[in-house]
Amino acid sequence: MATTSAGLLLYRRTAGGGFEVLLGHMGGPFWARKDAGAWTLLKGELEPGEDPHAAALREAAEELGLDLPTASVPDVPLGEVRQRAGKVVHAWARAWPEPGLDLTRARSNTIEIEWPPRSGRRLEIPEIDRVAWFPPDDARRLVVSAQGAFVDRLAAALAS
């Protein structure tokens, strides 16, 4: 059965009227040397009965390890996508107010995985090992492929 996740795509305006999005690089040895397709919006699985938007806010805060900015306007709903393995991801976007986010303070929560696979050996890793701001074209190239639609939907929402 496919899982359902929810996440938050934080964004900031740039000089000249553009924007950048904040993505997290997935942690652990499998993703360590990967770049394209190894970045994601800050997201995680819904708890039973949990509101997807509430889950998006909870998961983003956990993976960023920082307090989220208070929304001065309602979060932008970005809909959902189905990733290649079947996971459904719901997303919202929220503007990051100036001054900028100090990314050196970001500290993701950790998870335990079996590594190498089927070895019986357990390893504790950060869910997200680093975060960075990206312009839309770079974000589309680096993010998990299905999640590129969220960048496109945000661009459309900001243009209207």
Backbone as ProteinMPNN parsed JSONL, in Angstrom:
{"seq_chain_A": "MATTSAGLLLYRRTAGGGFEVLLGHMGGPFWARKDAGAWTLLKGELEPGEDPHAAALREAAEELGLDLPTASVPDVPLGEVRQRAGKVVHAWARAWPEPGLDLTRARSNTIEIEWPPRSGRRLEIPEIDRVAWFPPDDARRLVVSAQGAFVDRLAAALAS", "coords_chain_A": {"N_chain_A": [[0.842, -1.184, 0.0], [0.575, 2.202, -0.858], [2.228, 4.96, 0.689], [1.331, 8.06, 2.321], [2.43, 11.341, 2.277], [3.159, 14.647, 3.515], [4.173, 17.979, 2.864], [6.167, 21.019, 3.062], [6.99, 23.65, 0.979], [9.245, 25.913, 1.266], [9.81, 29.288, 0.339], [11.55, 32.139, -1.026], [11.599, 35.528, -2.052], [13.553, 37.014, -4.645], [15.955, 39.487, -5.735], [14.887, 41.423, -8.468], [12.481, 40.229, -8.874], [12.25, 37.456, -8.942], [12.29, 34.106, -7.509], [13.379, 31.766, -4.965], [13.578, 28.378, -3.845], [13.537, 26.37, -0.872], [15.229, 23.448, -0.4], [15.794, 20.114, 0.843], [18.522, 17.905, 1.228], [18.51, 14.454, 1.004], [19.385, 12.361, 3.711], [21.955, 9.972, 4.739], [23.826, 6.973, 3.751], [23.067, 5.965, 1.197], [22.277, 8.195, -0.309], [24.449, 9.848, -0.196], [26.445, 10.452, -2.186], [24.958, 11.375, -4.239], [23.245, 13.786, -6.261], [21.408, 15.088, -8.269], [17.994, 14.397, -8.144], [18.142, 13.707, -5.488], [17.276, 15.55, -3.719], [14.656, 17.136, -1.842], [11.388, 18.496, -1.015], [10.656, 19.661, 2.297], [9.304, 17.178, 4.082], [7.065, 14.548, 5.247], [5.623, 11.458, 6.503], [2.11, 11.162, 7.124], [0.499, 11.058, 10.296], [-1.828, 8.691, 11.668], [-5.088, 9.786, 10.971], [-4.299, 12.443, 10.927], [-4.399, 15.865, 9.937], [-3.476, 16.805, 6.673], [-2.206, 19.327, 6.094], [-1.404, 20.193, 8.631], [0.369, 18.116, 9.187], [2.299, 18.649, 7.237], [3.412, 21.053, 8.18], [4.417, 20.2, 10.672], [6.279, 18.201, 9.91], [8.053, 19.685, 8.273], [9.175, 21.458, 10.143], [10.438, 19.59, 11.824], [12.334, 18.421, 10.091], [13.83, 20.596, 9.304], [14.654, 21.572, 11.705], [14.341, 23.973, 12.894], [12.344, 26.776, 14.003], [9.452, 27.387, 12.131], [8.67, 30.114, 9.902], [6.143, 32.462, 10.806], [3.152, 32.496, 9.045], [2.328, 35.171, 7.004], [0.45, 35.462, 5.148], [-2.064, 33.208, 3.881], [-0.886, 29.821, 3.493], [0.2, 28.567, 0.331], [-1.66, 26.311, -1.445], [-0.374, 23.49, -3.084], [-1.279, 21.206, -4.171], [-1.165, 17.708, -5.018], [1.185, 15.061, -5.734], [2.113, 11.966, -7.286], [4.696, 9.91, -6.531], [7.292, 7.977, -8.166], [7.557, 5.434, -6.85], [5.058, 5.19, -5.849], [4.262, 6.647, -3.617], [2.16, 9.169, -2.317], [2.294, 12.631, -2.284], [1.395, 15.515, -0.619], [1.416, 19.056, -0.815], [2.282, 22.367, 0.373], [3.092, 25.826, 0.015], [5.159, 28.269, 1.558], [6.071, 31.578, 2.23], [9.313, 32.691, 3.086], [10.134, 35.046, 5.367], [12.124, 38.038, 5.198], [14.716, 38.99, 7.514], [17.115, 36.763, 5.958], [17.192, 33.149, 6.27], [19.222, 31.443, 8.559], [21.037, 29.047, 7.504], [23.053, 27.53, 8.588], [22.266, 26.797, 11.082], [20.391, 24.834, 10.792], [19.152, 21.646, 11.634], [18.35, 18.464, 11.159], [15.904, 16.034, 12.237], [16.55, 12.606, 13.274], [16.647, 9.281, 11.854], [16.409, 5.7, 12.0], [18.029, 3.279, 10.065], [18.482, 0.24, 8.175], [21.642, -0.699, 7.263], [24.374, -1.938, 5.465], [21.642, -2.766, 3.164], [19.599, -5.482, 4.226], [21.502, -6.455, 5.974], [21.237, -6.522, 8.671], [22.472, -4.729, 10.294], [22.132, -1.721, 12.073], [21.757, 1.77, 11.586], [21.941, 5.115, 12.563], [20.739, 8.002, 11.083], [20.609, 11.413, 9.8], [17.462, 12.631, 8.639], [17.46, 14.617, 6.727], [20.377, 15.859, 5.376], [21.468, 18.276, 4.671], [20.464, 21.632, 3.801], [19.397, 23.932, 1.259], [19.015, 26.955, -0.696], [17.472, 27.274, -3.862], [17.224, 28.447, -7.248], [14.323, 28.241, -9.421], [14.872, 26.669, -11.852], [17.183, 25.161, -11.205], [16.192, 23.839, -8.963], [14.179, 22.186, -10.068], [15.793, 20.42, -11.494], [17.224, 19.117, -9.499], [15.467, 18.11, -7.545], [13.45, 15.324, -6.345], [11.958, 13.673, -9.016], [9.03, 13.766, -9.474], [8.313, 15.787, -7.742], [9.032, 18.131, -8.933], [6.84, 19.257, -10.101], [5.661, 20.705, -8.056], [7.295, 22.959, -7.831], [6.781, 24.156, -10.298], [4.023, 24.688, -9.982], [4.111, 26.491, -7.841], [5.511, 28.602, -9.072], [3.598, 29.363, -10.977], [1.531, 30.207, -9.269], [2.75, 32.39, -7.997], [3.086, 34.091, -10.113], [0.568, 34.906, -10.743]], "CA_chain_A": [[0.0, 0.0, 0.0], [1.353, 3.43, -0.958], [2.147, 5.855, 1.835], [0.972, 9.443, 2.038], [3.252, 12.323, 2.97], [2.803, 16.052, 3.314], [5.362, 18.794, 3.041], [6.142, 22.463, 2.899], [8.008, 24.196, 0.097], [9.54, 27.288, 1.675], [10.372, 30.066, -0.761], [11.858, 33.549, -0.755], [11.702, 36.391, -3.236], [14.901, 37.475, -4.944], [16.021, 40.754, -6.46], [14.452, 41.27, -9.849], [11.156, 39.635, -8.94], [12.262, 36.004, -8.992], [12.174, 33.431, -6.215], [14.145, 30.561, -4.72], [12.914, 27.441, -2.938], [14.412, 25.669, 0.058], [15.156, 21.996, -0.525], [16.654, 19.339, 1.719], [19.207, 16.75, 0.634], [18.205, 13.281, 1.821], [20.541, 11.885, 4.452], [22.314, 8.564, 4.744], [24.841, 6.535, 2.792], [22.54, 5.767, -0.153], [22.174, 9.48, -1.008], [25.635, 10.662, 0.096], [27.171, 10.905, -3.379], [23.987, 11.711, -5.286], [22.785, 15.167, -6.246], [20.135, 15.146, -9.002], [17.03, 13.432, -7.641], [18.39, 13.413, -4.072], [16.76, 16.674, -2.948], [13.219, 17.024, -1.628], [10.809, 19.48, -0.121], [10.644, 19.159, 3.669], [8.045, 16.436, 4.143], [7.074, 13.275, 5.944], [4.376, 10.709, 6.51], [1.02, 11.594, 7.995], [0.087, 10.197, 11.402], [-3.231, 8.295, 11.461], [-6.09, 10.808, 11.241], [-3.71, 13.785, 10.955], [-4.669, 16.791, 8.846], [-2.271, 16.89, 5.842], [-1.503, 20.604, 6.241], [-0.741, 20.152, 9.949], [1.512, 17.207, 9.044], [3.315, 19.355, 6.451], [4.081, 22.009, 9.071], [5.168, 19.426, 11.674], [7.415, 17.552, 9.269], [9.014, 20.699, 7.836], [9.891, 21.926, 11.331], [11.318, 18.509, 12.285], [13.441, 18.204, 9.164], [14.647, 21.796, 9.294], [15.22, 21.74, 13.037], [14.182, 25.387, 13.255], [10.959, 27.226, 13.982], [9.0, 27.888, 10.838], [8.179, 31.484, 9.977], [4.698, 32.627, 10.883], [2.622, 32.862, 7.734], [1.647, 36.465, 6.982], [-0.681, 35.192, 4.253], [-2.281, 31.757, 3.905], [0.019, 28.983, 2.704], [-0.274, 28.308, -1.023], [-1.809, 24.877, -1.69], [0.277, 23.069, -4.327], [-1.88, 19.954, -4.616], [-0.465, 16.469, -4.707], [1.826, 14.3, -6.806], [2.406, 10.567, -6.973], [6.08, 9.614, -6.888], [7.502, 6.747, -8.933], [7.315, 4.242, -6.026], [3.652, 5.175, -5.465], [3.959, 7.548, -2.499], [1.429, 10.391, -2.631], [2.814, 13.755, -1.513], [0.615, 16.759, -0.621], [2.349, 20.137, -0.491], [1.919, 23.775, 0.485], [4.25, 26.714, -0.041], [5.119, 29.382, 2.513], [7.148, 32.546, 2.044], [10.235, 32.913, 4.199], [10.318, 36.503, 5.452], [13.481, 38.543, 5.418], [16.01, 38.62, 6.951], [17.266, 35.375, 5.508], [17.315, 32.005, 7.152], [20.593, 31.017, 8.833], [21.041, 27.614, 7.203], [24.047, 26.827, 9.401], [21.593, 26.334, 12.298], [19.444, 23.762, 10.462], [19.521, 20.324, 12.152], [17.232, 17.55, 10.945], [15.702, 14.891, 13.119], [17.23, 11.424, 12.769], [15.902, 8.031, 11.713], [17.259, 4.519, 12.002], [17.884, 2.454, 8.867], [19.35, -0.927, 8.076], [22.642, -0.435, 6.234], [23.775, -2.109, 4.146], [20.35, -3.457, 3.166], [19.532, -6.901, 4.601], [22.694, -6.823, 6.742], [20.918, -6.588, 10.094], [23.179, -3.635, 10.965], [21.309, -0.512, 12.177], [22.519, 3.006, 11.507], [21.127, 6.318, 12.775], [21.12, 9.03, 10.11], [19.664, 12.531, 9.7], [16.566, 12.503, 7.479], [17.97, 15.614, 5.782], [21.737, 16.155, 5.838], [21.753, 19.702, 4.436], [19.413, 22.372, 3.1], [19.927, 25.037, 0.462], [18.09, 27.691, -1.551], [17.717, 27.062, -5.288], [16.29, 29.046, -8.203], [13.423, 27.207, -9.946], [15.459, 25.735, -12.824], [18.053, 24.23, -10.474], [15.343, 23.015, -8.101], [13.546, 21.153, -10.903], [16.821, 19.456, -11.892], [17.743, 18.402, -8.332], [14.431, 17.524, -6.697], [12.821, 14.067, -6.764], [11.325, 14.097, -10.273], [7.611, 14.125, -9.379], [8.155, 17.009, -6.956], [9.256, 19.294, -9.785], [5.526, 19.864, -10.343], [5.392, 21.695, -6.997], [8.028, 24.186, -8.201], [6.0, 24.75, -11.391], [2.769, 25.215, -9.432], [4.442, 27.686, -7.075], [5.828, 29.653, -10.044], [2.325, 29.825, -11.537], [0.802, 30.937, -8.226], [3.41, 33.665, -7.736], [2.94, 34.915, -11.316], [-0.814, 35.415, -10.912]], "C_chain_A": [[0.886, 1.248, 0.0], [1.153, 4.296, 0.283], [1.759, 7.252, 1.365], [1.822, 10.346, 2.897], [2.713, 13.715, 2.699], [4.035, 16.889, 3.608], [5.13, 20.258, 2.751], [7.299, 22.875, 2.007], [8.195, 25.658, 0.501], [10.166, 28.015, 0.492], [10.67, 31.477, -0.282], [11.978, 34.275, -2.079], [13.153, 36.828, -3.409], [14.823, 38.816, -5.659], [15.613, 40.492, -7.906], [13.133, 40.539, -9.992], [11.106, 38.127, -9.033], [12.031, 35.401, -7.607], [13.112, 32.239, -6.177], [13.349, 29.689, -3.77], [13.958, 26.756, -2.071], [14.173, 24.171, -0.086], [16.107, 21.346, 0.463], [17.253, 18.168, 0.969], [19.001, 15.553, 1.56], [19.475, 12.713, 2.432], [20.793, 10.401, 4.281], [23.253, 8.172, 3.633], [24.33, 6.333, 1.378], [22.579, 7.061, -0.957], [23.456, 10.303, -0.946], [26.323, 11.226, -1.139], [26.249, 11.267, -4.531], [23.58, 13.177, -5.141], [21.43, 15.26, -6.959], [19.212, 14.03, -8.512], [17.179, 13.093, -6.167], [17.92, 14.54, -3.153], [15.242, 16.578, -2.892], [12.698, 18.25, -0.889], [10.787, 18.853, 1.273], [9.302, 18.5, 3.917], [8.207, 15.175, 4.972], [5.69, 12.669, 5.968], [3.368, 11.268, 7.506], [0.82, 10.568, 9.103], [-1.364, 9.811, 11.137], [-4.191, 9.409, 11.882], [-5.575, 12.236, 11.224], [-4.114, 14.593, 9.731], [-3.401, 16.944, 8.006], [-1.506, 18.21, 5.986], [-0.762, 20.665, 7.571], [0.487, 19.241, 9.888], [2.644, 17.882, 8.274], [4.105, 20.315, 7.333], [4.946, 21.28, 10.093], [6.432, 18.842, 11.055], [8.475, 18.561, 8.816], [9.832, 21.211, 9.018], [10.868, 20.864, 11.84], [12.537, 18.362, 11.383], [14.358, 19.412, 9.056], [15.335, 21.995, 10.642], [15.168, 23.177, 13.525], [12.694, 25.711, 13.291], [10.624, 27.744, 12.595], [8.552, 29.332, 10.978], [6.656, 31.477, 10.103], [4.215, 33.102, 9.518], [1.903, 34.197, 7.831], [0.441, 36.425, 6.044], [-0.894, 33.685, 4.291], [-1.251, 31.015, 3.047], [-0.63, 28.677, 1.355], [-0.437, 26.793, -1.206], [-1.232, 24.511, -3.062], [-0.255, 21.728, -4.832], [-1.073, 18.746, -4.2], [0.19, 15.908, -5.953], [1.974, 12.861, -6.333], [3.825, 10.296, -7.467], [6.177, 8.229, -7.53], [7.192, 5.484, -8.13], [5.877, 4.181, -5.504], [3.281, 6.094, -4.322], [3.232, 8.79, -3.011], [1.944, 11.489, -1.705], [1.906, 14.966, -1.715], [1.575, 17.876, -0.217], [1.672, 21.499, -0.435], [3.201, 24.57, 0.396], [4.048, 27.842, 0.964], [6.325, 30.273, 2.256], [8.002, 32.627, 3.297], [10.499, 34.411, 4.247], [11.796, 36.864, 5.605], [13.588, 38.992, 6.858], [16.108, 37.126, 6.698], [17.434, 34.357, 6.618], [18.789, 31.637, 7.32], [20.649, 29.499, 8.678], [22.068, 26.84, 8.018], [23.418, 26.284, 10.689], [20.621, 25.181, 12.036], [19.988, 22.421, 10.942], [18.315, 19.407, 12.051], [17.115, 16.538, 12.082], [16.417, 13.687, 12.505], [16.263, 10.246, 12.667], [16.904, 6.887, 11.757], [16.961, 3.698, 10.752], [18.762, 1.213, 9.001], [20.325, -0.66, 6.936], [23.873, -1.279, 6.476], [22.459, -2.886, 4.221], [20.504, -4.958, 3.447], [20.754, -7.381, 5.378], [22.387, -7.056, 8.218], [21.589, -5.489, 10.9], [22.323, -2.376, 10.941], [22.214, 0.714, 12.239], [21.57, 4.176, 11.722], [21.652, 7.427, 11.872], [20.163, 10.22, 10.215], [18.755, 12.3, 8.5], [17.032, 13.424, 6.36], [19.367, 15.987, 6.258], [22.187, 17.588, 5.552], [20.571, 20.318, 3.7], [20.057, 23.517, 2.338], [18.806, 25.67, -0.342], [18.478, 27.468, -3.002], [16.737, 27.871, -6.121], [15.471, 27.921, -8.85], [14.064, 26.203, -10.906], [16.372, 24.715, -12.145], [17.224, 23.299, -9.598], [14.695, 21.887, -8.9], [14.531, 20.056, -11.286], [17.239, 18.572, -10.711], [16.701, 17.63, -7.534], [13.978, 16.162, -7.234], [11.885, 14.414, -7.92], [9.865, 14.52, -10.149], [7.406, 15.444, -8.65], [8.468, 18.265, -7.75], [7.947, 20.005, -10.096], [5.197, 20.906, -9.279], [6.092, 23.017, -7.296], [7.262, 24.906, -9.313], [4.715, 25.386, -10.875], [3.008, 26.456, -8.591], [4.735, 28.851, -8.018], [4.546, 30.226, -10.64], [1.543, 30.648, -10.519], [1.424, 32.31, -7.971], [3.282, 34.623, -8.919], [1.548, 35.512, -11.437], [-1.157, 36.501, -9.933]], "O_chain_A": [[1.84, 1.333, 0.774], [0.063, 4.357, 0.85], [1.846, 7.579, 0.181], [1.926, 10.147, 4.107], [1.921, 13.931, 1.782], [4.836, 16.557, 4.482], [4.074, 20.677, 2.275], [8.447, 22.498, 2.247], [7.405, 26.525, 0.126], [10.95, 27.438, -0.261], [10.127, 31.946, 0.718], [12.402, 33.709, -3.086], [13.884, 36.989, -2.432], [13.76, 39.226, -6.127], [15.957, 39.461, -8.485], [12.702, 40.253, -11.11], [10.025, 37.56, -9.188], [11.633, 36.089, -6.667], [13.581, 31.763, -7.211], [12.543, 30.186, -2.984], [15.107, 26.582, -2.475], [13.052, 23.691, 0.086], [17.102, 21.945, 0.871], [16.579, 17.516, 0.171], [19.283, 15.629, 2.756], [20.505, 12.597, 1.768], [19.959, 9.668, 3.75], [23.462, 8.929, 2.685], [25.094, 6.513, 0.43], [22.88, 7.041, -2.15], [23.54, 11.353, -1.583], [26.743, 12.383, -1.128], [26.699, 11.446, -5.663], [23.574, 13.73, -4.042], [20.41, 15.489, -6.309], [19.603, 12.863, -8.471], [16.422, 12.275, -5.644], [18.143, 14.488, -1.943], [14.616, 16.009, -3.785], [13.456, 18.956, -0.222], [10.891, 17.633, 1.402], [8.274, 19.176, 3.961], [9.313, 14.786, 5.347], [4.716, 13.272, 5.518], [3.723, 11.77, 8.573], [0.954, 9.365, 8.882], [-2.068, 10.543, 10.441], [-4.12, 9.911, 13.004], [-6.343, 13.163, 11.483], [-4.165, 14.065, 8.62], [-2.335, 17.191, 8.57], [-0.275, 18.204, 5.999], [0.375, 21.132, 7.632], [1.525, 19.557, 10.47], [3.815, 17.711, 8.614], [5.331, 20.381, 7.24], [6.078, 21.689, 10.355], [7.523, 18.974, 11.609], [9.67, 18.308, 8.966], [11.046, 21.379, 8.907], [11.987, 21.185, 12.24], [13.654, 18.197, 11.873], [15.541, 19.265, 8.748], [16.448, 22.515, 10.715], [15.873, 23.549, 14.462], [11.883, 25.011, 12.685], [11.416, 28.449, 11.97], [8.104, 29.741, 12.049], [5.977, 30.598, 9.572], [4.803, 34.0, 8.916], [0.982, 34.356, 8.632], [-0.466, 37.251, 6.141], [0.009, 32.951, 4.693], [-0.806, 31.516, 2.014], [-1.85, 28.545, 1.254], [0.55, 26.061, -1.13], [-1.556, 25.139, -4.07], [0.26, 21.179, -5.806], [-0.39, 18.751, -3.176], [-0.194, 16.23, -7.078], [1.961, 12.58, -5.134], [4.123, 10.433, -8.654], [5.252, 7.422, -7.441], [6.616, 4.544, -8.678], [5.511, 3.24, -4.801], [2.095, 6.307, -4.071], [3.633, 9.388, -4.01], [2.021, 11.301, -0.491], [1.675, 15.393, -2.847], [2.449, 17.671, 0.625], [0.656, 21.751, -1.085], [4.281, 24.047, 0.671], [2.931, 28.306, 1.191], [7.447, 29.795, 2.088], [7.493, 32.632, 4.418], [11.021, 34.987, 3.292], [12.598, 36.066, 6.089], [12.555, 39.371, 7.41], [15.286, 36.339, 7.168], [17.775, 34.69, 7.753], [19.52, 31.533, 6.335], [20.342, 28.761, 9.614], [21.969, 25.618, 8.13], [23.99, 25.396, 11.321], [20.081, 24.612, 12.984], [21.147, 22.091, 10.689], [17.351, 19.571, 12.799], [18.082, 16.233, 12.78], [16.843, 13.739, 11.351], [15.211, 10.222, 13.306], [18.104, 7.09, 11.572], [15.803, 3.45, 10.417], [19.665, 1.157, 9.836], [19.92, -0.427, 5.797], [24.37, -1.326, 7.601], [22.189, -3.573, 5.205], [21.432, -5.603, 2.958], [21.017, -8.582, 5.437], [23.159, -7.697, 8.931], [21.297, -5.336, 12.086], [21.831, -1.998, 9.878], [23.28, 0.697, 12.855], [20.499, 4.219, 11.117], [22.839, 7.753, 11.886], [19.029, 10.06, 10.666], [19.211, 11.827, 7.458], [17.001, 13.053, 5.187], [19.541, 16.389, 7.409], [23.171, 18.058, 6.123], [19.783, 19.62, 3.062], [21.12, 24.012, 2.713], [17.791, 25.037, -0.636], [19.661, 27.471, -3.343], [15.563, 27.983, -5.769], [15.893, 26.765, -8.824], [13.821, 25.002, -10.784], [16.334, 23.531, -12.479], [17.517, 22.108, -9.502], [14.671, 20.745, -8.441], [14.15, 18.89, -11.393], [17.573, 17.403, -10.905], [17.016, 16.613, -6.916], [14.107, 15.883, -8.426], [11.099, 15.356, -7.814], [9.498, 15.565, -10.687], [6.43, 16.148, -8.909], [8.192, 19.368, -7.278], [7.935, 21.214, -10.328], [4.519, 21.891, -9.573], [5.534, 24.084, -7.038], [7.113, 26.127, -9.274], [4.358, 26.492, -11.281], [2.199, 27.383, -8.617], [4.262, 29.965, -7.792], [4.421, 31.441, -10.79], [0.956, 31.673, -10.868], [0.705, 33.285, -7.754], [3.362, 35.839, -8.741], [1.352, 36.503, -12.141], [-2.273, 37.02, -9.954]]}, "name": "protein", "num_of_chains": 1, "seq": "MATTSAGLLLYRRTAGGGFEVLLGHMGGPFWARKDAGAWTLLKGELEPGEDPHAAALREAAEELGLDLPTASVPDVPLGEVRQRAGKVVHAWARAWPEPGLDLTRARSNTIEIEWPPRSGRRLEIPEIDRVAWFPPDDARRLVVSAQGAFVDRLAAALAS"}
